[in-house]
Amino acid sequence: MGEQVKAIVELRQGQSGSDELANQLIEFVRARIAHYKAPRSVDFIDALPRLPTGKLAKRKLLDQYTHADT
């Protein structure tokens, strides 16, 4: 039902994500920007998709998450 702000976080090598870390990230963001702009959830991934130039492949990431919900 509509869109929701989600944070996709690339972890450093050897690090692991947890619910505690996700909550800390959300609280950090909420303290600095408007509440409605803050992510409601956090996904941790090993590597963000990149283009050959090294830039973030935003379309690929967006497609991955919009098709996952339908």
mmJSON file of the N, C-alpha and C atoms, coordinates in Angstrom:
{"data_MODEL":{"atom_site":{
"group_PDB":["ATOM","ATOM","ATOM","ATOM","ATOM","ATOM","ATOM","ATOM","ATOM","ATOM","ATOM","ATOM","ATOM","ATOM","ATOM","ATOM","ATOM","ATOM","ATOM","ATOM","ATOM","ATOM","ATOM","ATOM","ATOM","ATOM","ATOM","ATOM","ATOM","ATOM","ATOM","ATOM","ATOM","ATOM","ATOM","ATOM","ATOM","ATOM","ATOM","ATOM","ATOM","ATOM","ATOM","ATOM","ATOM","ATOM","ATOM","ATOM","ATOM","ATOM","ATOM","ATOM","ATOM","ATOM","ATOM","ATOM","ATOM","ATOM","ATOM","ATOM","ATOM","ATOM","ATOM","ATOM","ATOM","ATOM","ATOM","ATOM","ATOM","ATOM","ATOM","ATOM","ATOM","ATOM","ATOM","ATOM","ATOM","ATOM","ATOM","ATOM","ATOM","ATOM","ATOM","ATOM","ATOM","ATOM","ATOM","ATOM","ATOM","ATOM","ATOM","ATOM","ATOM","ATOM","ATOM","ATOM","ATOM","ATOM","ATOM","ATOM","ATOM","ATOM","ATOM","ATOM","ATOM","ATOM","ATOM","ATOM","ATOM","ATOM","ATOM","ATOM","ATOM","ATOM","ATOM","ATOM","ATOM","ATOM","ATOM","ATOM","ATOM","ATOM","ATOM","ATOM","ATOM","ATOM","ATOM","ATOM","ATOM","ATOM","ATOM","ATOM","ATOM","ATOM","ATOM","ATOM","ATOM","ATOM","ATOM","ATOM","ATOM","ATOM","ATOM","ATOM","ATOM","ATOM","ATOM","ATOM","ATOM","ATOM","ATOM","ATOM","ATOM","ATOM","ATOM","ATOM","ATOM","ATOM","ATOM","ATOM","ATOM","ATOM","ATOM","ATOM","ATOM","ATOM","ATOM","ATOM","ATOM","ATOM","ATOM","ATOM","ATOM","ATOM","ATOM","ATOM","ATOM","ATOM","ATOM","ATOM","ATOM","ATOM","ATOM","ATOM","ATOM","ATOM","ATOM","ATOM","ATOM","ATOM","ATOM","ATOM","ATOM","ATOM","ATOM","ATOM","ATOM","ATOM","ATOM","ATOM","ATOM","ATOM","ATOM","ATOM","ATOM","ATOM","ATOM","ATOM","ATOM","ATOM"],
"id":[1,2,3,4,5,6,7,8,9,10,11,12,13,14,15,16,17,18,19,20,21,22,23,24,25,26,27,28,29,30,31,32,33,34,35,36,37,38,39,40,41,42,43,44,45,46,47,48,49,50,51,52,53,54,55,56,57,58,59,60,61,62,63,64,65,66,67,68,69,70,71,72,73,74,75,76,77,78,79,80,81,82,83,84,85,86,87,88,89,90,91,92,93,94,95,96,97,98,99,100,101,102,103,104,105,106,107,108,109,110,111,112,113,114,115,116,117,118,119,120,121,122,123,124,125,126,127,128,129,130,131,132,133,134,135,136,137,138,139,140,141,142,143,144,145,146,147,148,149,150,151,152,153,154,155,156,157,158,159,160,161,162,163,164,165,166,167,168,169,170,171,172,173,174,175,176,177,178,179,180,181,182,183,184,185,186,187,188,189,190,191,192,193,194,195,196,197,198,199,200,201,202,203,204,205,206,207,208,209,210],
"type_symbol":["N","C","C","N","C","C","N","C","C","N","C","C","N","C","C","N","C","C","N","C","C","N","C","C","N","C","C","N","C","C","N","C","C","N","C","C","N","C","C","N","C","C","N","C","C","N","C","C","N","C","C","N","C","C","N","C","C","N","C","C","N","C","C","N","C","C","N","C","C","N","C","C","N","C","C","N","C","C","N","C","C","N","C","C","N","C","C","N","C","C","N","C","C","N","C","C","N","C","C","N","C","C","N","C","C","N","C","C","N","C","C","N","C","C","N","C","C","N","C","C","N","C","C","N","C","C","N","C","C","N","C","C","N","C","C","N","C","C","N","C","C","N","C","C","N","C","C","N","C","C","N","C","C","N","C","C","N","C","C","N","C","C","N","C","C","N","C","C","N","C","C","N","C","C","N","C","C","N","C","C","N","C","C","N","C","C","N","C","C","N","C","C","N","C","C","N","C","C","N","C","C","N","C","C","N","C","C","N","C","C"],
"label_atom_id":["N","CA","C","N","CA","C","N","CA","C","N","CA","C","N","CA","C","N","CA","C","N","CA","C","N","CA","C","N","CA","C","N","CA","C","N","CA","C","N","CA","C","N","CA","C","N","CA","C","N","CA","C","N","CA","C","N","CA","C","N","CA","C","N","CA","C","N","CA","C","N","CA","C","N","CA","C","N","CA","C","N","CA","C","N","CA","C","N","CA","C","N","CA","C","N","CA","C","N","CA","C","N","CA","C","N","CA","C","N","CA","C","N","CA","C","N","CA","C","N","CA","C","N","CA","C","N","CA","C","N","CA","C","N","CA","C","N","CA","C","N","CA","C","N","CA","C","N","CA","C","N","CA","C","N","CA","C","N","CA","C","N","CA","C","N","CA","C","N","CA","C","N","CA","C","N","CA","C","N","CA","C","N","CA","C","N","CA","C","N","CA","C","N","CA","C","N","CA","C","N","CA","C","N","CA","C","N","CA","C","N","CA","C","N","CA","C","N","CA","C","N","CA","C","N","CA","C","N","CA","C","N","CA","C","N","CA","C","N","CA","C","N","CA","C"],
"label_alt_id":[null,null,null,null,null,null,null,null,null,null,null,null,null,null,null,null,null,null,null,null,null,null,null,null,null,null,null,null,null,null,null,null,null,null,null,null,null,null,null,null,null,null,null,null,null,null,null,null,null,null,null,null,null,null,null,null,null,null,null,null,null,null,null,null,null,null,null,null,null,null,null,null,null,null,null,null,null,null,null,null,null,null,null,null,null,null,null,null,null,null,null,null,null,null,null,null,null,null,null,null,null,null,null,null,null,null,null,null,null,null,null,null,null,null,null,null,null,null,null,null,null,null,null,null,null,null,null,null,null,null,null,null,null,null,null,null,null,null,null,null,null,null,null,null,null,null,null,null,null,null,null,null,null,null,null,null,null,null,null,null,null,null,null,null,null,null,null,null,null,null,null,null,null,null,null,null,null,null,null,null,null,null,null,null,null,null,null,null,null,null,null,null,null,null,null,null,null,null,null,null,null,null,null,null,null,null,null,null,null,null],
"label_comp_id":["MET","MET","MET","GLY","GLY","GLY","GLU","GLU","GLU","GLN","GLN","GLN","VAL","VAL","VAL","LYS","LYS","LYS","ALA","ALA","ALA","ILE","ILE","ILE","VAL","VAL","VAL","GLU","GLU","GLU","LEU","LEU","LEU","ARG","ARG","ARG","GLN","GLN","GLN","GLY","GLY","GLY","GLN","GLN","GLN","SER","SER","SER","GLY","GLY","GLY","SER","SER","SER","ASP","ASP","ASP","GLU","GLU","GLU","LEU","LEU","LEU","ALA","ALA","ALA","ASN","ASN","ASN","GLN","GLN","GLN","LEU","LEU","LEU","ILE","ILE","ILE","GLU","GLU","GLU","PHE","PHE","PHE","VAL","VAL","VAL","ARG","ARG","ARG","ALA","ALA","ALA","ARG","ARG","ARG","ILE","ILE","ILE","ALA","ALA","ALA","HIS","HIS","HIS","TYR","TYR","TYR","LYS","LYS","LYS","ALA","ALA","ALA","PRO","PRO","PRO","ARG","ARG","ARG","SER","SER","SER","VAL","VAL","VAL","ASP","ASP","ASP","PHE","PHE","PHE","ILE","ILE","ILE","ASP","ASP","ASP","ALA","ALA","ALA","LEU","LEU","LEU","PRO","PRO","PRO","ARG","ARG","ARG","LEU","LEU","LEU","PRO","PRO","PRO","THR","THR","THR","GLY","GLY","GLY","LYS","LYS","LYS","LEU","LEU","LEU","ALA","ALA","ALA","LYS","LYS","LYS","ARG","ARG","ARG","LYS","LYS","LYS","LEU","LEU","LEU","LEU","LEU","LEU","ASP","ASP","ASP","GLN","GLN","GLN","TYR","TYR","TYR","THR","THR","THR","HIS","HIS","HIS","ALA","ALA","ALA","ASP","ASP","ASP","THR","THR","THR"],
"label_asym_id":["A","A","A","A","A","A","A","A","A","A","A","A","A","A","A","A","A","A","A","A","A","A","A","A","A","A","A","A","A","A","A","A","A","A","A","A","A","A","A","A","A","A","A","A","A","A","A","A","A","A","A","A","A","A","A","A","A","A","A","A","A","A","A","A","A","A","A","A","A","A","A","A","A","A","A","A","A","A","A","A","A","A","A","A","A","A","A","A","A","A","A","A","A","A","A","A","A","A","A","A","A","A","A","A","A","A","A","A","A","A","A","A","A","A","A","A","A","A","A","A","A","A","A","A","A","A","A","A","A","A","A","A","A","A","A","A","A","A","A","A","A","A","A","A","A","A","A","A","A","A","A","A","A","A","A","A","A","A","A","A","A","A","A","A","A","A","A","A","A","A","A","A","A","A","A","A","A","A","A","A","A","A","A","A","A","A","A","A","A","A","A","A","A","A","A","A","A","A","A","A","A","A","A","A","A","A","A","A","A","A"],
"label_entity_id":["1","1","1","1","1","1","1","1","1","1","1","1","1","1","1","1","1","1","1","1","1","1","1","1","1","1","1","1","1","1","1","1","1","1","1","1","1","1","1","1","1","1","1","1","1","1","1","1","1","1","1","1","1","1","1","1","1","1","1","1","1","1","1","1","1","1","1","1","1","1","1","1","1","1","1","1","1","1","1","1","1","1","1","1","1","1","1","1","1","1","1","1","1","1","1","1","1","1","1","1","1","1","1","1","1","1","1","1","1","1","1","1","1","1","1","1","1","1","1","1","1","1","1","1","1","1","1","1","1","1","1","1","1","1","1","1","1","1","1","1","1","1","1","1","1","1","1","1","1","1","1","1","1","1","1","1","1","1","1","1","1","1","1","1","1","1","1","1","1","1","1","1","1","1","1","1","1","1","1","1","1","1","1","1","1","1","1","1","1","1","1","1","1","1","1","1","1","1","1","1","1","1","1","1","1","1","1","1","1","1"],
"label_seq_id":[1,1,1,2,2,2,3,3,3,4,4,4,5,5,5,6,6,6,7,7,7,8,8,8,9,9,9,10,10,10,11,11,11,12,12,12,13,13,13,14,14,14,15,15,15,16,16,16,17,17,17,18,18,18,19,19,19,20,20,20,21,21,21,22,22,22,23,23,23,24,24,24,25,25,25,26,26,26,27,27,27,28,28,28,29,29,29,30,30,30,31,31,31,32,32,32,33,33,33,34,34,34,35,35,35,36,36,36,37,37,37,38,38,38,39,39,39,40,40,40,41,41,41,42,42,42,43,43,43,44,44,44,45,45,45,46,46,46,47,47,47,48,48,48,49,49,49,50,50,50,51,51,51,52,52,52,53,53,53,54,54,54,55,55,55,56,56,56,57,57,57,58,58,58,59,59,59,60,60,60,61,61,61,62,62,62,63,63,63,64,64,64,65,65,65,66,66,66,67,67,67,68,68,68,69,69,69,70,70,70],
"pdbx_PDB_ins_code":[null,null,null,null,null,null,null,null,null,null,null,null,null,null,null,null,null,null,null,null,null,null,null,null,null,null,null,null,null,null,null,null,null,null,null,null,null,null,null,null,null,null,null,null,null,null,null,null,null,null,null,null,null,null,null,null,null,null,null,null,null,null,null,null,null,null,null,null,null,null,null,null,null,null,null,null,null,null,null,null,null,null,null,null,null,null,null,null,null,null,null,null,null,null,null,null,null,null,null,null,null,null,null,null,null,null,null,null,null,null,null,null,null,null,null,null,null,null,null,null,null,null,null,null,null,null,null,null,null,null,null,null,null,null,null,null,null,null,null,null,null,null,null,null,null,null,null,null,null,null,null,null,null,null,null,null,null,null,null,null,null,null,null,null,null,null,null,null,null,null,null,null,null,null,null,null,null,null,null,null,null,null,null,null,null,null,null,null,null,null,null,null,null,null,null,null,null,null,null,null,null,null,null,null,null,null,null,null,null,null],
"Cartn_x":[0.847,0.0,0.893,1.263,2.112,3.578,4.368,5.812,6.24,7.373,7.912,9.416,9.948,11.388,12.103,13.079,13.869,15.332,16.165,17.608,18.24,19.08,19.843,21.294,21.878,23.198,24.202,25.282,26.385,27.344,27.521,28.372,29.839,30.69,32.125,32.424,33.505,33.905,34.151,33.578,33.746,32.699,31.865,30.816,29.512,28.638,27.332,26.244,25.103,23.971,23.186,22.478,21.652,20.47,19.48,18.333,18.774,19.73,20.235,20.882,21.699,22.338,21.297,20.306,19.239,18.511,18.184,17.506,18.381,19.673,20.591,20.647,20.692,20.725,19.444,18.308,17.028,16.952,17.339,17.317,18.289,19.453,20.436,19.832,19.182,18.582,17.416,16.568,15.402,15.81,16.97,17.44,17.923,18.114,18.713,17.816,16.794,15.894,14.451,13.521,12.103,11.737,10.897,10.525,9.988,9.154,8.551,9.559,10.732,11.773,12.692,12.623,13.505,13.058,13.998,13.621,12.852,11.921,11.169,11.816,12.652,13.346,14.716,15.571,16.937,17.24,17.773,18.268,19.781,20.459,21.915,22.28,23.169,23.618,25.14,25.699,27.157,27.723,27.01,27.512,26.351,26.376,25.394,25.711,24.68,24.949,25.612,26.631,27.389,27.46,27.587,27.828,29.318,29.718,31.15,31.984,31.342,32.052,32.235,31.583,31.675,30.514,29.671,28.511,27.454,26.61,25.533,24.522,24.137,23.129,21.752,21.277,20.024,18.832,18.76,17.627,17.575,18.71,18.773,18.327,18.76,18.381,16.883,16.367,14.94,14.107,14.511,13.779,13.781,14.895,15.01,14.007,13.822,12.945,11.493,11.209,9.807,9.196,9.969,9.443,9.374,10.155,10.143,8.851,8.236,7.028,5.752,5.826,4.601,4.41],
"Cartn_y":[-1.171,0.0,1.235,1.699,2.874,2.54,3.576,3.398,3.629,3.056,3.173,3.386,4.235,4.491,3.301,2.773,1.633,1.973,1.672,1.874,0.556,0.632,-0.524,-0.217,-1.001,-0.704,-1.769,-1.315,-2.209,-2.26,-3.442,-3.611,-3.725,-3.3,-3.497,-4.986,-5.359,-6.764,-7.219,-8.352,-8.892,-8.422,-7.459,-6.956,-7.693,-7.72,-8.339,-7.404,-7.466,-6.636,-7.301,-6.489,-7.016,-6.081,-6.555,-5.707,-4.495,-4.702,-3.602,-2.525,-2.929,-1.971,-1.255,-1.98,-1.366,-0.303,-0.613,0.354,1.572,1.357,2.478,3.39,2.807,3.605,4.419,3.794,4.494,5.642,5.413,6.473,7.595,7.26,8.259,9.174,8.571,9.358,10.19,9.615,10.343,11.573,11.519,12.657,13.8,13.524,14.527,15.01,14.249,14.68,14.498,14.965,14.838,13.366,13.114,11.748,10.961,11.597,10.885,10.537,11.165,10.865,9.735,9.38,8.347,6.962,6.056,4.701,3.985,3.149,2.338,0.978,0.619,-0.665,-0.548,-1.494,-1.509,-2.916,-2.99,-4.258,-4.162,-5.184,-5.245,-6.19,-5.73,-6.57,-6.528,-7.538,-7.624,-6.584,-6.332,-5.37,-4.737,-3.421,-2.715,-2.937,-3.007,-3.182,-1.935,-2.136,-1.018,-1.136,0.008,0.079,-0.127,-0.383,-0.537,0.685,1.853,3.069,3.168,2.265,2.297,3.019,3.658,4.355,3.343,3.764,2.914,2.671,1.414,1.05,1.197,2.44,2.741,2.011,1.961,1.307,-0.178,-0.832,-2.257,-2.485,-1.629,-1.723,-1.478,-0.457,-0.14,-1.296,-1.833,-2.96,-4.167,-4.41,-5.546,-5.428,-4.237,-4.063,-3.83,-3.259,-3.075,-4.385,-5.239,-6.524,-7.528,-7.344,-8.266,-8.145,-6.958,-6.722,-7.102,-7.342,-7.626,-9.086],
"Cartn_z":[0.0,0.0,0.0,-1.15,-1.241,-1.083,-1.055,-0.918,0.524,0.861,2.208,2.104,2.956,2.943,3.572,2.832,3.304,3.084,4.053,3.905,3.471,2.449,1.996,2.344,3.223,3.765,3.333,2.722,2.362,3.545,4.085,5.258,4.866,5.764,5.56,5.622,4.973,4.975,6.415,6.759,8.1,9.097,8.719,9.604,9.32,10.298,10.092,10.594,9.946,10.341,11.455,12.21,13.292,13.5,14.24,14.56,15.371,16.256,17.081,16.212,15.251,14.352,13.506,13.013,12.22,13.036,14.277,15.145,15.419,15.613,15.837,14.617,13.427,12.198,12.032,12.28,12.156,13.156,14.387,15.405,15.054,14.525,14.105,13.045,12.061,10.98,11.5,12.331,12.862,13.671,14.29,15.083,14.196,12.899,12.019,10.891,10.537,9.462,9.912,9.096,9.421,9.608,10.579,10.945,9.749,8.914,7.789,6.692,6.7,5.715,6.168,7.424,7.983,7.521,7.326,6.911,8.013,7.594,8.546,8.733,7.767,7.861,7.209,7.542,7.018,6.515,5.305,4.763,4.66,5.123,5.027,3.889,3.007,1.899,1.83,1.181,1.074,0.125,-0.985,-1.969,-2.719,-2.845,-3.646,-5.12,-5.976,-7.405,-7.976,-8.778,-9.343,-10.858,-11.51,-12.946,-13.19,-14.428,-14.722,-14.32,-14.236,-13.836,-12.329,-11.584,-10.133,-9.467,-10.278,-9.719,-9.293,-8.361,-7.877,-8.994,-9.201,-10.202,-9.56,-9.487,-8.784,-9.384,-10.712,-11.376,-11.013,-11.01,-10.67,-9.225,-8.34,-6.933,-6.768,-7.438,-7.372,-7.915,-9.064,-9.65,-8.72,-8.076,-7.163,-6.018,-5.497,-4.339,-4.715,-5.873,-6.252,-6.717,-7.386,-7.837,-6.701,-5.671,-4.531,-3.738,-3.751,-2.964,-3.697,-5.003,-5.764,-6.017],
"occupancy":[1.0,1.0,1.0,1.0,1.0,1.0,1.0,1.0,1.0,1.0,1.0,1.0,1.0,1.0,1.0,1.0,1.0,1.0,1.0,1.0,1.0,1.0,1.0,1.0,1.0,1.0,1.0,1.0,1.0,1.0,1.0,1.0,1.0,1.0,1.0,1.0,1.0,1.0,1.0,1.0,1.0,1.0,1.0,1.0,1.0,1.0,1.0,1.0,1.0,1.0,1.0,1.0,1.0,1.0,1.0,1.0,1.0,1.0,1.0,1.0,1.0,1.0,1.0,1.0,1.0,1.0,1.0,1.0,1.0,1.0,1.0,1.0,1.0,1.0,1.0,1.0,1.0,1.0,1.0,1.0,1.0,1.0,1.0,1.0,1.0,1.0,1.0,1.0,1.0,1.0,1.0,1.0,1.0,1.0,1.0,1.0,1.0,1.0,1.0,1.0,1.0,1.0,1.0,1.0,1.0,1.0,1.0,1.0,1.0,1.0,1.0,1.0,1.0,1.0,1.0,1.0,1.0,1.0,1.0,1.0,1.0,1.0,1.0,1.0,1.0,1.0,1.0,1.0,1.0,1.0,1.0,1.0,1.0,1.0,1.0,1.0,1.0,1.0,1.0,1.0,1.0,1.0,1.0,1.0,1.0,1.0,1.0,1.0,1.0,1.0,1.0,1.0,1.0,1.0,1.0,1.0,1.0,1.0,1.0,1.0,1.0,1.0,1.0,1.0,1.0,1.0,1.0,1.0,1.0,1.0,1.0,1.0,1.0,1.0,1.0,1.0,1.0,1.0,1.0,1.0,1.0,1.0,1.0,1.0,1.0,1.0,1.0,1.0,1.0,1.0,1.0,1.0,1.0,1.0,1.0,1.0,1.0,1.0,1.0,1.0,1.0,1.0,1.0,1.0,1.0,1.0,1.0,1.0,1.0,1.0],
"B_iso_or_equiv":[0.0,0.0,0.0,0.0,0.0,0.0,0.0,0.0,0.0,0.0,0.0,0.0,0.0,0.0,0.0,0.0,0.0,0.0,0.0,0.0,0.0,0.0,0.0,0.0,0.0,0.0,0.0,0.0,0.0,0.0,0.0,0.0,0.0,0.0,0.0,0.0,0.0,0.0,0.0,0.0,0.0,0.0,0.0,0.0,0.0,0.0,0.0,0.0,0.0,0.0,0.0,0.0,0.0,0.0,0.0,0.0,0.0,0.0,0.0,0.0,0.0,0.0,0.0,0.0,0.0,0.0,0.0,0.0,0.0,0.0,0.0,0.0,0.0,0.0,0.0,0.0,0.0,0.0,0.0,0.0,0.0,0.0,0.0,0.0,0.0,0.0,0.0,0.0,0.0,0.0,0.0,0.0,0.0,0.0,0.0,0.0,0.0,0.0,0.0,0.0,0.0,0.0,0.0,0.0,0.0,0.0,0.0,0.0,0.0,0.0,0.0,0.0,0.0,0.0,0.0,0.0,0.0,0.0,0.0,0.0,0.0,0.0,0.0,0.0,0.0,0.0,0.0,0.0,0.0,0.0,0.0,0.0,0.0,0.0,0.0,0.0,0.0,0.0,0.0,0.0,0.0,0.0,0.0,0.0,0.0,0.0,0.0,0.0,0.0,0.0,0.0,0.0,0.0,0.0,0.0,0.0,0.0,0.0,0.0,0.0,0.0,0.0,0.0,0.0,0.0,0.0,0.0,0.0,0.0,0.0,0.0,0.0,0.0,0.0,0.0,0.0,0.0,0.0,0.0,0.0,0.0,0.0,0.0,0.0,0.0,0.0,0.0,0.0,0.0,0.0,0.0,0.0,0.0,0.0,0.0,0.0,0.0,0.0,0.0,0.0,0.0,0.0,0.0,0.0,0.0,0.0,0.0,0.0,0.0,0.0],
"pdbx_formal_charge":[null,null,null,null,null,null,null,null,null,null,null,null,null,null,null,null,null,null,null,null,null,null,null,null,null,null,null,null,null,null,null,null,null,null,null,null,null,null,null,null,null,null,null,null,null,null,null,null,null,null,null,null,null,null,null,null,null,null,null,null,null,null,null,null,null,null,null,null,null,null,null,null,null,null,null,null,null,null,null,null,null,null,null,null,null,null,null,null,null,null,null,null,null,null,null,null,null,null,null,null,null,null,null,null,null,null,null,null,null,null,null,null,null,null,null,null,null,null,null,null,null,null,null,null,null,null,null,null,null,null,null,null,null,null,null,null,null,null,null,null,null,null,null,null,null,null,null,null,null,null,null,null,null,null,null,null,null,null,null,null,null,null,null,null,null,null,null,null,null,null,null,null,null,null,null,null,null,null,null,null,null,null,null,null,null,null,null,null,null,null,null,null,null,null,null,null,null,null,null,null,null,null,null,null,null,null,null,null,null,null],
"auth_seq_id":[1,1,1,2,2,2,3,3,3,4,4,4,5,5,5,6,6,6,7,7,7,8,8,8,9,9,9,10,10,10,11,11,11,12,12,12,13,13,13,14,14,14,15,15,15,16,16,16,17,17,17,18,18,18,19,19,19,20,20,20,21,21,21,22,22,22,23,23,23,24,24,24,25,25,25,26,26,26,27,27,27,28,28,28,29,29,29,30,30,30,31,31,31,32,32,32,33,33,33,34,34,34,35,35,35,36,36,36,37,37,37,38,38,38,39,39,39,40,40,40,41,41,41,42,42,42,43,43,43,44,44,44,45,45,45,46,46,46,47,47,47,48,48,48,49,49,49,50,50,50,51,51,51,52,52,52,53,53,53,54,54,54,55,55,55,56,56,56,57,57,57,58,58,58,59,59,59,60,60,60,61,61,61,62,62,62,63,63,63,64,64,64,65,65,65,66,66,66,67,67,67,68,68,68,69,69,69,70,70,70],
"auth_comp_id":["MET","MET","MET","GLY","GLY","GLY","GLU","GLU","GLU","GLN","GLN","GLN","VAL","VAL","VAL","LYS","LYS","LYS","ALA","ALA","ALA","ILE","ILE","ILE","VAL","VAL","VAL","GLU","GLU","GLU","LEU","LEU","LEU","ARG","ARG","ARG","GLN","GLN","GLN","GLY","GLY","GLY","GLN","GLN","GLN","SER","SER","SER","GLY","GLY","GLY","SER","SER","SER","ASP","ASP","ASP","GLU","GLU","GLU","LEU","LEU","LEU","ALA","ALA","ALA","ASN","ASN","ASN","GLN","GLN","GLN","LEU","LEU","LEU","ILE","ILE","ILE","GLU","GLU","GLU","PHE","PHE","PHE","VAL","VAL","VAL","ARG","ARG","ARG","ALA","ALA","ALA","ARG","ARG","ARG","ILE","ILE","ILE","ALA","ALA","ALA","HIS","HIS","HIS","TYR","TYR","TYR","LYS","LYS","LYS","ALA","ALA","ALA","PRO","PRO","PRO","ARG","ARG","ARG","SER","SER","SER","VAL","VAL","VAL","ASP","ASP","ASP","PHE","PHE","PHE","ILE","ILE","ILE","ASP","ASP","ASP","ALA","ALA","ALA","LEU","LEU","LEU","PRO","PRO","PRO","ARG","ARG","ARG","LEU","LEU","LEU","PRO","PRO","PRO","THR","THR","THR","GLY","GLY","GLY","LYS","LYS","LYS","LEU","LEU","LEU","ALA","ALA","ALA","LYS","LYS","LYS","ARG","ARG","ARG","LYS","LYS","LYS","LEU","LEU","LEU","LEU","LEU","LEU","ASP","ASP","ASP","GLN","GLN","GLN","TYR","TYR","TYR","THR","THR","THR","HIS","HIS","HIS","ALA","ALA","ALA","ASP","ASP","ASP","THR","THR","THR"],
"auth_asym_id":["A","A","A","A","A","A","A","A","A","A","A","A","A","A","A","A","A","A","A","A","A","A","A","A","A","A","A","A","A","A","A","A","A","A","A","A","A","A","A","A","A","A","A","A","A","A","A","A","A","A","A","A","A","A","A","A","A","A","A","A","A","A","A","A","A","A","A","A","A","A","A","A","A","A","A","A","A","A","A","A","A","A","A","A","A","A","A","A","A","A","A","A","A","A","A","A","A","A","A","A","A","A","A","A","A","A","A","A","A","A","A","A","A","A","A","A","A","A","A","A","A","A","A","A","A","A","A","A","A","A","A","A","A","A","A","A","A","A","A","A","A","A","A","A","A","A","A","A","A","A","A","A","A","A","A","A","A","A","A","A","A","A","A","A","A","A","A","A","A","A","A","A","A","A","A","A","A","A","A","A","A","A","A","A","A","A","A","A","A","A","A","A","A","A","A","A","A","A","A","A","A","A","A","A","A","A","A","A","A","A"],
"auth_atom_id":["N","CA","C","N","CA","C","N","CA","C","N","CA","C","N","CA","C","N","CA","C","N","CA","C","N","CA","C","N","CA","C","N","CA","C","N","CA","C","N","CA","C","N","CA","C","N","CA","C","N","CA","C","N","CA","C","N","CA","C","N","CA","C","N","CA","C","N","CA","C","N","CA","C","N","CA","C","N","CA","C","N","CA","C","N","CA","C","N","CA","C","N","CA","C","N","CA","C","N","CA","C","N","CA","C","N","CA","C","N","CA","C","N","CA","C","N","CA","C","N","CA","C","N","CA","C","N","CA","C","N","CA","C","N","CA","C","N","CA","C","N","CA","C","N","CA","C","N","CA","C","N","CA","C","N","CA","C","N","CA","C","N","CA","C","N","CA","C","N","CA","C","N","CA","C","N","CA","C","N","CA","C","N","CA","C","N","CA","C","N","CA","C","N","CA","C","N","CA","C","N","CA","C","N","CA","C","N","CA","C","N","CA","C","N","CA","C","N","CA","C","N","CA","C","N","CA","C","N","CA","C","N","CA","C","N","CA","C","N","CA","C","N","CA","C"],
"pdbx_PDB_model_num":[1,1,1,1,1,1,1,1,1,1,1,1,1,1,1,1,1,1,1,1,1,1,1,1,1,1,1,1,1,1,1,1,1,1,1,1,1,1,1,1,1,1,1,1,1,1,1,1,1,1,1,1,1,1,1,1,1,1,1,1,1,1,1,1,1,1,1,1,1,1,1,1,1,1,1,1,1,1,1,1,1,1,1,1,1,1,1,1,1,1,1,1,1,1,1,1,1,1,1,1,1,1,1,1,1,1,1,1,1,1,1,1,1,1,1,1,1,1,1,1,1,1,1,1,1,1,1,1,1,1,1,1,1,1,1,1,1,1,1,1,1,1,1,1,1,1,1,1,1,1,1,1,1,1,1,1,1,1,1,1,1,1,1,1,1,1,1,1,1,1,1,1,1,1,1,1,1,1,1,1,1,1,1,1,1,1,1,1,1,1,1,1,1,1,1,1,1,1,1,1,1,1,1,1,1,1,1,1,1,1]
}}}
